[in-house]
Amino acid sequence: MGPPGAGKGTVAKVLAKKIRIPHISAGDLLRTHMRKKTELGKKASLFVDKGQLVPDDLVIEMMRKRLLQSDALQGFILDGFPRTEGQAKALDKLLSDEHMTVDHVLNFDASNKKITERLSGRRICSKCQEIYHLKNIPPKVSGICDRCGGELIQRKDDAAGTIQKRLEVYREETAPLIRYYDEQKLLRHVPADLEVSDLEPILEKLMK
Ligand code: ADP
């Protein structure tokens, strides 16, 4: 959980590598569909590019298919899902059908200033979706992905006007879920204004 730009994706990738389970990002999956211009991708881009949420039924079906793939049987880190109460309930149902449960919910808290700074400097690889930042995580060669040589681009929804819309949507639709997970005693707090390198010891403690 956490607003856009709080560092969820960056930290989820580090963590997934460390504990060897897949990092499943709703935003990455949607962007892949959009790039491939699948039926879902075409529908999703109408919402994503404007900073709005993609309708629950589309996202839930996409996540259901992904979570039932064999690499997810030993567990996974979800990033950007659930984002509405409907999605949280659908996730609970799906997991209980598969005899699984949500073990931890990490809540990333970051100031608006930090969020805007992170999102406006963010660049992603157009091929493998690796995340960079012009100042904080620069690539070795400007504009080129260190990992796969792909071209680095700015996401359409990281444009200044759209960032404000996404923050608004987060506060209205997603922030209420924090209470949902707090009531289930699953919530752990991550001080997201820190840099990734400082987070590692904190995450280790949280996951115990
Ligand atoms: P961020 O967390 O920085 O906003 P994401 O990559 O998680 O970035 O999401 C980008 C966009 O994809 C969102 O603004 C929204 O349009 C769409 N999206 C991602 N996850 C969901 C979801 N669970 N439900 C609906 N829309 C989603």
Boltz pocket constraint, residues with backbone or C-beta under 6 A from the ligand:
constraints:
  - pocket:
      binder: B
      contacts: [[A, 2], [A, 3], [A, 4], [A, 5], [A, 26], [A, 27], [A, 28], [A, 30], [A, 44], [A, 47], [A, 48], [A, 49], [A, 51], [A, 52], [A, 53], [A, 54], [A, 55], [A, 59], [A, 79], [A, 80], [A, 81], [A, 82], [A, 83], [A, 84], [A, 87], [A, 157], [A, 166]]
      max_distance: 6.0
